[in-house]
Amino acid sequence: MKKYLVAAVLIAAFATPALAEQFYVAYDGKRCEMMSHKPPANMNVLGTFKSKHDAEKAMDDMKQCKH
């Protein structure tokens, strides 16, 4: 029983960081884009956020994202 408990704790420890999602707001010179993966090198990262809501709110305030 002890082995199963240790195994479950180890699995949870490695899986937890994968569940933490990060959102990026990036600018390519023409438009802003929000993405859940790291932007390509040709885009400037304007910010990194812990939730989609935070990223959307920040985009509303960024001058590069206003058309």
mmCIF file of the N, C-alpha and C atoms, coordinates in Angstrom:
data_MODEL
# 
_entry.id   MODEL 
# 
loop_
_atom_site.group_PDB 
_atom_site.id 
_atom_site.type_symbol 
_atom_site.label_atom_id 
_atom_site.label_alt_id 
_atom_site.label_comp_id 
_atom_site.label_asym_id 
_atom_site.label_entity_id 
_atom_site.label_seq_id 
_atom_site.pdbx_PDB_ins_code 
_atom_site.Cartn_x 
_atom_site.Cartn_y 
_atom_site.Cartn_z 
_atom_site.occupancy 
_atom_site.B_iso_or_equiv 
_atom_site.pdbx_formal_charge 
_atom_site.auth_seq_id 
_atom_site.auth_comp_id 
_atom_site.auth_asym_id 
_atom_site.auth_atom_id 
_atom_site.pdbx_PDB_model_num 
ATOM 1   N N  . MET A 1 1  ? 0.829  -1.197 0.000   1.00 0.00 ? 1  MET A N  1 
ATOM 2   C CA . MET A 1 1  ? 0.000  0.000  0.000   1.00 0.00 ? 1  MET A CA 1 
ATOM 3   C C  . MET A 1 1  ? 0.868  1.253  0.000   1.00 0.00 ? 1  MET A C  1 
ATOM 4   N N  . LYS A 1 2  ? 1.965  1.186  0.733   1.00 0.00 ? 2  LYS A N  1 
ATOM 5   C CA . LYS A 1 2  ? 2.850  2.341  0.826   1.00 0.00 ? 2  LYS A CA 1 
ATOM 6   C C  . LYS A 1 2  ? 3.461  2.676  -0.548  1.00 0.00 ? 2  LYS A C  1 
ATOM 7   N N  . LYS A 1 3  ? 3.778  1.642  -1.329  1.00 0.00 ? 3  LYS A N  1 
ATOM 8   C CA . LYS A 1 3  ? 4.348  1.866  -2.666  1.00 0.00 ? 3  LYS A CA 1 
ATOM 9   C C  . LYS A 1 3  ? 3.361  2.603  -3.560  1.00 0.00 ? 3  LYS A C  1 
ATOM 10  N N  . TYR A 1 4  ? 2.087  2.260  -3.464  1.00 0.00 ? 4  TYR A N  1 
ATOM 11  C CA . TYR A 1 4  ? 1.068  2.919  -4.291  1.00 0.00 ? 4  TYR A CA 1 
ATOM 12  C C  . TYR A 1 4  ? 0.902  4.382  -3.908  1.00 0.00 ? 4  TYR A C  1 
ATOM 13  N N  . LEU A 1 5  ? 0.988  4.654  -2.625  1.00 0.00 ? 5  LEU A N  1 
ATOM 14  C CA . LEU A 1 5  ? 0.874  6.035  -2.159  1.00 0.00 ? 5  LEU A CA 1 
ATOM 15  C C  . LEU A 1 5  ? 2.050  6.872  -2.655  1.00 0.00 ? 5  LEU A C  1 
ATOM 16  N N  . VAL A 1 6  ? 3.243  6.324  -2.547  1.00 0.00 ? 6  VAL A N  1 
ATOM 17  C CA . VAL A 1 6  ? 4.435  7.028  -3.026  1.00 0.00 ? 6  VAL A CA 1 
ATOM 18  C C  . VAL A 1 6  ? 4.343  7.239  -4.540  1.00 0.00 ? 6  VAL A C  1 
ATOM 19  N N  . ALA A 1 7  ? 3.913  6.249  -5.265  1.00 0.00 ? 7  ALA A N  1 
ATOM 20  C CA . ALA A 1 7  ? 3.774  6.373  -6.715  1.00 0.00 ? 7  ALA A CA 1 
ATOM 21  C C  . ALA A 1 7  ? 2.746  7.443  -7.081  1.00 0.00 ? 7  ALA A C  1 
ATOM 22  N N  . ALA A 1 8  ? 1.634  7.486  -6.371  1.00 0.00 ? 8  ALA A N  1 
ATOM 23  C CA . ALA A 1 8  ? 0.596  8.486  -6.643  1.00 0.00 ? 8  ALA A CA 1 
ATOM 24  C C  . ALA A 1 8  ? 1.114  9.894  -6.367  1.00 0.00 ? 8  ALA A C  1 
ATOM 25  N N  . VAL A 1 9  ? 1.866  10.058 -5.298  1.00 0.00 ? 9  VAL A N  1 
ATOM 26  C CA . VAL A 1 9  ? 2.422  11.378 -4.972  1.00 0.00 ? 9  VAL A CA 1 
ATOM 27  C C  . VAL A 1 9  ? 3.412  11.818 -6.045  1.00 0.00 ? 9  VAL A C  1 
ATOM 28  N N  . LEU A 1 10 ? 4.254  10.914 -6.506  1.00 0.00 ? 10 LEU A N  1 
ATOM 29  C CA . LEU A 1 10 ? 5.223  11.258 -7.548  1.00 0.00 ? 10 LEU A CA 1 
ATOM 30  C C  . LEU A 1 10 ? 4.530  11.624 -8.861  1.00 0.00 ? 10 LEU A C  1 
ATOM 31  N N  . ILE A 1 11 ? 3.513  10.881 -9.224  1.00 0.00 ? 11 ILE A N  1 
ATOM 32  C CA . ILE A 1 11 ? 2.777  11.192 -10.454 1.00 0.00 ? 11 ILE A CA 1 
ATOM 33  C C  . ILE A 1 11 ? 2.117  12.564 -10.349 1.00 0.00 ? 11 ILE A C  1 
ATOM 34  N N  . ALA A 1 12 ? 1.519  12.853 -9.215  1.00 0.00 ? 12 ALA A N  1 
ATOM 35  C CA . ALA A 1 12 ? 0.872  14.156 -9.019  1.00 0.00 ? 12 ALA A CA 1 
ATOM 36  C C  . ALA A 1 12 ? 1.892  15.285 -9.057  1.00 0.00 ? 12 ALA A C  1 
ATOM 37  N N  . ALA A 1 13 ? 3.066  15.052 -8.497  1.00 0.00 ? 13 ALA A N  1 
ATOM 38  C CA . ALA A 1 13 ? 4.105  16.090 -8.478  1.00 0.00 ? 13 ALA A CA 1 
ATOM 39  C C  . ALA A 1 13 ? 4.586  16.429 -9.883  1.00 0.00 ? 13 ALA A C  1 
ATOM 40  N N  . PHE A 1 14 ? 4.681  15.432 -10.749 1.00 0.00 ? 14 PHE A N  1 
ATOM 41  C CA . PHE A 1 14 ? 5.125  15.694 -12.112 1.00 0.00 ? 14 PHE A CA 1 
ATOM 42  C C  . PHE A 1 14 ? 4.006  16.204 -13.007 1.00 0.00 ? 14 PHE A C  1 
ATOM 43  N N  . ALA A 1 15 ? 2.777  15.875 -12.721 1.00 0.00 ? 15 ALA A N  1 
ATOM 44  C CA . ALA A 1 15 ? 1.653  16.284 -13.562 1.00 0.00 ? 15 ALA A CA 1 
ATOM 45  C C  . ALA A 1 15 ? 1.175  17.697 -13.249 1.00 0.00 ? 15 ALA A C  1 
ATOM 46  N N  . THR A 1 16 ? 1.341  18.174 -12.038 1.00 0.00 ? 16 THR A N  1 
ATOM 47  C CA . THR A 1 16 ? 0.830  19.483 -11.641 1.00 0.00 ? 16 THR A CA 1 
ATOM 48  C C  . THR A 1 16 ? 1.394  20.632 -12.477 1.00 0.00 ? 16 THR A C  1 
ATOM 49  N N  . PRO A 1 17 ? 2.709  20.701 -12.732 1.00 0.00 ? 17 PRO A N  1 
ATOM 50  C CA . PRO A 1 17 ? 3.194  21.809 -13.578 1.00 0.00 ? 17 PRO A CA 1 
ATOM 51  C C  . PRO A 1 17 ? 2.619  21.785 -14.982 1.00 0.00 ? 17 PRO A C  1 
ATOM 52  N N  . ALA A 1 18 ? 2.295  20.626 -15.493 1.00 0.00 ? 18 ALA A N  1 
ATOM 53  C CA . ALA A 1 18 ? 1.718  20.539 -16.834 1.00 0.00 ? 18 ALA A CA 1 
ATOM 54  C C  . ALA A 1 18 ? 0.312  21.123 -16.873 1.00 0.00 ? 18 ALA A C  1 
ATOM 55  N N  . LEU A 1 19 ? -0.379 21.134 -15.754 1.00 0.00 ? 19 LEU A N  1 
ATOM 56  C CA . LEU A 1 19 ? -1.732 21.672 -15.702 1.00 0.00 ? 19 LEU A CA 1 
ATOM 57  C C  . LEU A 1 19 ? -1.740 23.195 -15.625 1.00 0.00 ? 19 LEU A C  1 
ATOM 58  N N  . ALA A 1 20 ? -0.639 23.788 -15.198 1.00 0.00 ? 20 ALA A N  1 
ATOM 59  C CA . ALA A 1 20 ? -0.553 25.241 -15.095 1.00 0.00 ? 20 ALA A CA 1 
ATOM 60  C C  . ALA A 1 20 ? -0.391 25.813 -16.501 1.00 0.00 ? 20 ALA A C  1 
ATOM 61  N N  . GLU A 1 21 ? -1.384 26.546 -16.936 1.00 0.00 ? 21 GLU A N  1 
ATOM 62  C CA . GLU A 1 21 ? -1.370 27.080 -18.292 1.00 0.00 ? 21 GLU A CA 1 
ATOM 63  C C  . GLU A 1 21 ? -0.879 28.517 -18.270 1.00 0.00 ? 21 GLU A C  1 
ATOM 64  N N  . GLN A 1 22 ? -0.167 28.889 -19.294 1.00 0.00 ? 22 GLN A N  1 
ATOM 65  C CA . GLN A 1 22 ? 0.355  30.234 -19.423 1.00 0.00 ? 22 GLN A CA 1 
ATOM 66  C C  . GLN A 1 22 ? -0.108 30.805 -20.751 1.00 0.00 ? 22 GLN A C  1 
ATOM 67  N N  . PHE A 1 23 ? -0.452 32.079 -20.747 1.00 0.00 ? 23 PHE A N  1 
ATOM 68  C CA . PHE A 1 23 ? -0.895 32.739 -21.969 1.00 0.00 ? 23 PHE A CA 1 
ATOM 69  C C  . PHE A 1 23 ? 0.076  33.861 -22.309 1.00 0.00 ? 23 PHE A C  1 
ATOM 70  N N  . TYR A 1 24 ? 0.392  33.990 -23.582 1.00 0.00 ? 24 TYR A N  1 
ATOM 71  C CA . TYR A 1 24 ? 1.316  35.000 -24.069 1.00 0.00 ? 24 TYR A CA 1 
ATOM 72  C C  . TYR A 1 24 ? 0.555  35.981 -24.948 1.00 0.00 ? 24 TYR A C  1 
ATOM 73  N N  . VAL A 1 25 ? 0.930  37.253 -24.840 1.00 0.00 ? 25 VAL A N  1 
ATOM 74  C CA . VAL A 1 25 ? 0.446  38.264 -25.769 1.00 0.00 ? 25 VAL A CA 1 
ATOM 75  C C  . VAL A 1 25 ? 1.662  38.673 -26.583 1.00 0.00 ? 25 VAL A C  1 
ATOM 76  N N  . ALA A 1 26 ? 1.570  38.487 -27.894 1.00 0.00 ? 26 ALA A N  1 
ATOM 77  C CA . ALA A 1 26 ? 2.698  38.753 -28.779 1.00 0.00 ? 26 ALA A CA 1 
ATOM 78  C C  . ALA A 1 26 ? 2.274  39.704 -29.892 1.00 0.00 ? 26 ALA A C  1 
ATOM 79  N N  . TYR A 1 27 ? 3.270  40.408 -30.433 1.00 0.00 ? 27 TYR A N  1 
ATOM 80  C CA . TYR A 1 27 ? 3.035  41.414 -31.473 1.00 0.00 ? 27 TYR A CA 1 
ATOM 81  C C  . TYR A 1 27 ? 4.002  41.148 -32.622 1.00 0.00 ? 27 TYR A C  1 
ATOM 82  N N  . ASP A 1 28 ? 3.487  41.092 -33.842 1.00 0.00 ? 28 ASP A N  1 
ATOM 83  C CA . ASP A 1 28 ? 4.343  40.811 -35.001 1.00 0.00 ? 28 ASP A CA 1 
ATOM 84  C C  . ASP A 1 28 ? 4.615  42.044 -35.864 1.00 0.00 ? 28 ASP A C  1 
ATOM 85  N N  . GLY A 1 29 ? 4.302  43.206 -35.357 1.00 0.00 ? 29 GLY A N  1 
ATOM 86  C CA . GLY A 1 29 ? 4.506  44.438 -36.116 1.00 0.00 ? 29 GLY A CA 1 
ATOM 87  C C  . GLY A 1 29 ? 3.232  44.953 -36.749 1.00 0.00 ? 29 GLY A C  1 
ATOM 88  N N  . LYS A 1 30 ? 2.233  44.095 -36.912 1.00 0.00 ? 30 LYS A N  1 
ATOM 89  C CA . LYS A 1 30 ? 0.961  44.481 -37.517 1.00 0.00 ? 30 LYS A CA 1 
ATOM 90  C C  . LYS A 1 30 ? -0.209 44.279 -36.566 1.00 0.00 ? 30 LYS A C  1 
ATOM 91  N N  . ARG A 1 31 ? -0.160 43.170 -35.806 1.00 0.00 ? 31 ARG A N  1 
ATOM 92  C CA . ARG A 1 31 ? -1.293 42.872 -34.934 1.00 0.00 ? 31 ARG A CA 1 
ATOM 93  C C  . ARG A 1 31 ? -0.828 42.135 -33.689 1.00 0.00 ? 31 ARG A C  1 
ATOM 94  N N  . CYS A 1 32 ? -1.668 42.192 -32.676 1.00 0.00 ? 32 CYS A N  1 
ATOM 95  C CA . CYS A 1 32 ? -1.440 41.445 -31.436 1.00 0.00 ? 32 CYS A CA 1 
ATOM 96  C C  . CYS A 1 32 ? -2.139 40.101 -31.529 1.00 0.00 ? 32 CYS A C  1 
ATOM 97  N N  . GLU A 1 33 ? -1.575 39.148 -30.837 1.00 0.00 ? 33 GLU A N  1 
ATOM 98  C CA . GLU A 1 33 ? -2.181 37.826 -30.812 1.00 0.00 ? 33 GLU A CA 1 
ATOM 99  C C  . GLU A 1 33 ? -1.950 37.200 -29.447 1.00 0.00 ? 33 GLU A C  1 
ATOM 100 N N  . MET A 1 34 ? -2.998 36.568 -28.927 1.00 0.00 ? 34 MET A N  1 
ATOM 101 C CA . MET A 1 34 ? -2.875 35.852 -27.663 1.00 0.00 ? 34 MET A CA 1 
ATOM 102 C C  . MET A 1 34 ? -2.724 34.377 -27.992 1.00 0.00 ? 34 MET A C  1 
ATOM 103 N N  . MET A 1 35 ? -1.778 33.717 -27.330 1.00 0.00 ? 35 MET A N  1 
ATOM 104 C CA . MET A 1 35 ? -1.557 32.296 -27.583 1.00 0.00 ? 35 MET A CA 1 
ATOM 105 C C  . MET A 1 35 ? -1.187 31.568 -26.302 1.00 0.00 ? 35 MET A C  1 
ATOM 106 N N  . SER A 1 36 ? -1.455 30.271 -26.294 1.00 0.00 ? 36 SER A N  1 
ATOM 107 C CA . SER A 1 36 ? -1.174 29.475 -25.111 1.00 0.00 ? 36 SER A CA 1 
ATOM 108 C C  . SER A 1 36 ? 0.174  28.765 -25.199 1.00 0.00 ? 36 SER A C  1 
ATOM 109 N N  . HIS A 1 37 ? 0.882  28.946 -26.293 1.00 0.00 ? 37 HIS A N  1 
ATOM 110 C CA . HIS A 1 37 ? 2.226  28.393 -26.435 1.00 0.00 ? 37 HIS A CA 1 
ATOM 111 C C  . HIS A 1 37 ? 3.213  29.533 -26.653 1.00 0.00 ? 37 HIS A C  1 
ATOM 112 N N  . LYS A 1 38 ? 4.480  29.265 -26.467 1.00 0.00 ? 38 LYS A N  1 
ATOM 113 C CA . LYS A 1 38 ? 5.484  30.314 -26.620 1.00 0.00 ? 38 LYS A CA 1 
ATOM 114 C C  . LYS A 1 38 ? 5.506  30.805 -28.070 1.00 0.00 ? 38 LYS A C  1 
ATOM 115 N N  . PRO A 1 39 ? 5.446  32.124 -28.255 1.00 0.00 ? 39 PRO A N  1 
ATOM 116 C CA . PRO A 1 39 ? 5.416  32.679 -29.617 1.00 0.00 ? 39 PRO A CA 1 
ATOM 117 C C  . PRO A 1 39 ? 6.717  32.407 -30.372 1.00 0.00 ? 39 PRO A C  1 
ATOM 118 N N  . PRO A 1 40 ? 6.644  32.401 -31.702 1.00 0.00 ? 40 PRO A N  1 
ATOM 119 C CA . PRO A 1 40 ? 7.862  32.216 -32.503 1.00 0.00 ? 40 PRO A CA 1 
ATOM 120 C C  . PRO A 1 40 ? 8.814  33.394 -32.329 1.00 0.00 ? 40 PRO A C  1 
ATOM 121 N N  . ALA A 1 41 ? 10.034 33.205 -32.745 1.00 0.00 ? 41 ALA A N  1 
ATOM 122 C CA . ALA A 1 41 ? 11.085 34.215 -32.556 1.00 0.00 ? 41 ALA A CA 1 
ATOM 123 C C  . ALA A 1 41 ? 10.802 35.516 -33.303 1.00 0.00 ? 41 ALA A C  1 
ATOM 124 N N  . ASN A 1 42 ? 9.996  35.481 -34.365 1.00 0.00 ? 42 ASN A N  1 
ATOM 125 C CA . ASN A 1 42 ? 9.732  36.695 -35.142 1.00 0.00 ? 42 ASN A CA 1 
ATOM 126 C C  . ASN A 1 42 ? 8.657  37.584 -34.498 1.00 0.00 ? 42 ASN A C  1 
ATOM 127 N N  . MET A 1 43 ? 8.142  37.189 -33.346 1.00 0.00 ? 43 MET A N  1 
ATOM 128 C CA . MET A 1 43 ? 7.126  37.987 -32.654 1.00 0.00 ? 43 MET A CA 1 
ATOM 129 C C  . MET A 1 43 ? 7.689  38.502 -31.333 1.00 0.00 ? 43 MET A C  1 
ATOM 130 N N  . ASN A 1 44 ? 7.326  39.730 -30.982 1.00 0.00 ? 44 ASN A N  1 
ATOM 131 C CA . ASN A 1 44 ? 7.730  40.311 -29.708 1.00 0.00 ? 44 ASN A CA 1 
ATOM 132 C C  . ASN A 1 44 ? 6.723  39.935 -28.641 1.00 0.00 ? 44 ASN A C  1 
ATOM 133 N N  . VAL A 1 45 ? 7.189  39.390 -27.527 1.00 0.00 ? 45 VAL A N  1 
ATOM 134 C CA . VAL A 1 45 ? 6.310  39.034 -26.417 1.00 0.00 ? 45 VAL A CA 1 
ATOM 135 C C  . VAL A 1 45 ? 6.051  40.294 -25.606 1.00 0.00 ? 45 VAL A C  1 
ATOM 136 N N  . LEU A 1 46 ? 4.775  40.675 -25.512 1.00 0.00 ? 46 LEU A N  1 
ATOM 137 C CA . LEU A 1 46 ? 4.395  41.864 -24.750 1.00 0.00 ? 46 LEU A CA 1 
ATOM 138 C C  . LEU A 1 46 ? 4.063  41.526 -23.306 1.00 0.00 ? 46 LEU A C  1 
ATOM 139 N N  . GLY A 1 47 ? 3.788  40.264 -23.033 1.00 0.00 ? 47 GLY A N  1 
ATOM 140 C CA . GLY A 1 47 ? 3.479  39.866 -21.668 1.00 0.00 ? 47 GLY A CA 1 
ATOM 141 C C  . GLY A 1 47 ? 3.147  38.397 -21.558 1.00 0.00 ? 47 GLY A C  1 
ATOM 142 N N  . THR A 1 48 ? 3.293  37.875 -20.347 1.00 0.00 ? 48 THR A N  1 
ATOM 143 C CA . THR A 1 48 ? 2.960  36.496 -20.019 1.00 0.00 ? 48 THR A CA 1 
ATOM 144 C C  . THR A 1 48 ? 1.958  36.530 -18.878 1.00 0.00 ? 48 THR A C  1 
ATOM 145 N N  . PHE A 1 49 ? 0.875  35.755 -19.007 1.00 0.00 ? 49 PHE A N  1 
ATOM 146 C CA . PHE A 1 49 ? -0.216 35.828 -18.038 1.00 0.00 ? 49 PHE A CA 1 
ATOM 147 C C  . PHE A 1 49 ? -0.649 34.436 -17.607 1.00 0.00 ? 49 PHE A C  1 
ATOM 148 N N  . LYS A 1 50 ? -1.214 34.360 -16.402 1.00 0.00 ? 50 LYS A N  1 
ATOM 149 C CA . LYS A 1 50 ? -1.623 33.077 -15.830 1.00 0.00 ? 50 LYS A CA 1 
ATOM 150 C C  . LYS A 1 50 ? -3.014 32.642 -16.259 1.00 0.00 ? 50 LYS A C  1 
ATOM 151 N N  . SER A 1 51 ? -3.802 33.567 -16.786 1.00 0.00 ? 51 SER A N  1 
ATOM 152 C CA . SER A 1 51 ? -5.146 33.188 -17.228 1.00 0.00 ? 51 SER A CA 1 
ATOM 153 C C  . SER A 1 51 ? -5.482 33.899 -18.535 1.00 0.00 ? 51 SER A C  1 
ATOM 154 N N  . LYS A 1 52 ? -6.423 33.328 -19.262 1.00 0.00 ? 52 LYS A N  1 
ATOM 155 C CA . LYS A 1 52 ? -6.869 33.914 -20.521 1.00 0.00 ? 52 LYS A CA 1 
ATOM 156 C C  . LYS A 1 52 ? -7.530 35.266 -20.271 1.00 0.00 ? 52 LYS A C  1 
ATOM 157 N N  . HIS A 1 53 ? -8.270 35.356 -19.184 1.00 0.00 ? 53 HIS A N  1 
ATOM 158 C CA . HIS A 1 53 ? -8.942 36.602 -18.831 1.00 0.00 ? 53 HIS A CA 1 
ATOM 159 C C  . HIS A 1 53 ? -7.922 37.716 -18.595 1.00 0.00 ? 53 HIS A C  1 
ATOM 160 N N  . ASP A 1 54 ? -6.846 37.426 -17.870 1.00 0.00 ? 54 ASP A N  1 
ATOM 161 C CA . ASP A 1 54 ? -5.808 38.430 -17.618 1.00 0.00 ? 54 ASP A CA 1 
ATOM 162 C C  . ASP A 1 54 ? -5.151 38.885 -18.921 1.00 0.00 ? 54 ASP A C  1 
ATOM 163 N N  . ALA A 1 55 ? -4.912 37.948 -19.827 1.00 0.00 ? 55 ALA A N  1 
ATOM 164 C CA . ALA A 1 55 ? -4.289 38.288 -21.105 1.00 0.00 ? 55 ALA A CA 1 
ATOM 165 C C  . ALA A 1 55 ? -5.208 39.165 -21.950 1.00 0.00 ? 55 ALA A C  1 
ATOM 166 N N  . GLU A 1 56 ? -6.492 38.829 -21.992 1.00 0.00 ? 56 GLU A N  1 
ATOM 167 C CA . GLU A 1 56 ? -7.447 39.637 -22.758 1.00 0.00 ? 56 GLU A CA 1 
ATOM 168 C C  . GLU A 1 56 ? -7.562 41.041 -22.178 1.00 0.00 ? 56 GLU A C  1 
ATOM 169 N N  . LYS A 1 57 ? -7.593 41.149 -20.870 1.00 0.00 ? 57 LYS A N  1 
ATOM 170 C CA . LYS A 1 57 ? -7.686 42.452 -20.215 1.00 0.00 ? 57 LYS A CA 1 
ATOM 171 C C  . LYS A 1 57 ? -6.446 43.298 -20.510 1.00 0.00 ? 57 LYS A C  1 
ATOM 172 N N  . ALA A 1 58 ? -5.280 42.674 -20.475 1.00 0.00 ? 58 ALA A N  1 
ATOM 173 C CA . ALA A 1 58 ? -4.041 43.399 -20.765 1.00 0.00 ? 58 ALA A CA 1 
ATOM 174 C C  . ALA A 1 58 ? -3.994 43.854 -22.218 1.00 0.00 ? 58 ALA A C  1 
ATOM 175 N N  . MET A 1 59 ? -4.509 43.040 -23.135 1.00 0.00 ? 59 MET A N  1 
ATOM 176 C CA . MET A 1 59 ? -4.520 43.422 -24.545 1.00 0.00 ? 59 MET A CA 1 
ATOM 177 C C  . MET A 1 59 ? -5.364 44.671 -24.788 1.00 0.00 ? 59 MET A C  1 
ATOM 178 N N  . ASP A 1 60 ? -6.444 44.821 -24.016 1.00 0.00 ? 60 ASP A N  1 
ATOM 179 C CA . ASP A 1 60 ? -7.292 46.002 -24.166 1.00 0.00 ? 60 ASP A CA 1 
ATOM 180 C C  . ASP A 1 60 ? -6.547 47.285 -23.808 1.00 0.00 ? 60 ASP A C  1 
ATOM 181 N N  . ASP A 1 61 ? -5.552 47.167 -22.917 1.00 0.00 ? 61 ASP A N  1 
ATOM 182 C CA . ASP A 1 61 ? -4.812 48.342 -22.460 1.00 0.00 ? 61 ASP A CA 1 
ATOM 183 C C  . ASP A 1 61 ? -3.518 48.600 -23.224 1.00 0.00 ? 61 ASP A C  1 
ATOM 184 N N  . MET A 1 62 ? -3.085 47.669 -24.059 1.00 0.00 ? 62 MET A N  1 
ATOM 185 C CA . MET A 1 62 ? -1.808 47.826 -24.781 1.00 0.00 ? 62 MET A CA 1 
ATOM 186 C C  . MET A 1 62 ? -2.015 48.649 -26.038 1.00 0.00 ? 62 MET A C  1 
ATOM 187 N N  . LYS A 1 63 ? -1.157 49.655 -26.221 1.00 0.00 ? 63 LYS A N  1 
ATOM 188 C CA . LYS A 1 63 ? -1.307 50.533 -27.390 1.00 0.00 ? 63 LYS A CA 1 
ATOM 189 C C  . LYS A 1 63 ? -1.019 49.806 -28.697 1.00 0.00 ? 63 LYS A C  1 
ATOM 190 N N  . GLN A 1 64 ? -0.165 48.781 -28.690 1.00 0.00 ? 64 GLN A N  1 
ATOM 191 C CA . GLN A 1 64 ? 0.136  48.039 -29.910 1.00 0.00 ? 64 GLN A CA 1 
ATOM 192 C C  . GLN A 1 64 ? -1.083 47.231 -30.376 1.00 0.00 ? 64 GLN A C  1 
ATOM 193 N N  . CYS A 1 65 ? -1.970 46.910 -29.441 1.00 0.00 ? 65 CYS A N  1 
ATOM 194 C CA . CYS A 1 65 ? -3.119 46.058 -29.762 1.00 0.00 ? 65 CYS A CA 1 
ATOM 195 C C  . CYS A 1 65 ? -4.343 46.858 -30.204 1.00 0.00 ? 65 CYS A C  1 
ATOM 196 N N  . LYS A 1 66 ? -4.268 48.159 -30.168 1.00 0.00 ? 66 LYS A N  1 
ATOM 197 C CA . LYS A 1 66 ? -5.404 48.984 -30.593 1.00 0.00 ? 66 LYS A CA 1 
ATOM 198 C C  . LYS A 1 66 ? -5.241 49.318 -32.081 1.00 0.00 ? 66 LYS A C  1 
ATOM 199 N N  . HIS A 1 67 ? -6.312 49.202 -32.813 1.00 0.00 ? 67 HIS A N  1 
ATOM 200 C CA . HIS A 1 67 ? -6.252 49.465 -34.268 1.00 0.00 ? 67 HIS A CA 1 
ATOM 201 C C  . HIS A 1 67 ? -6.808 50.810 -34.571 1.00 0.00 ? 67 HIS A C  1 
# 
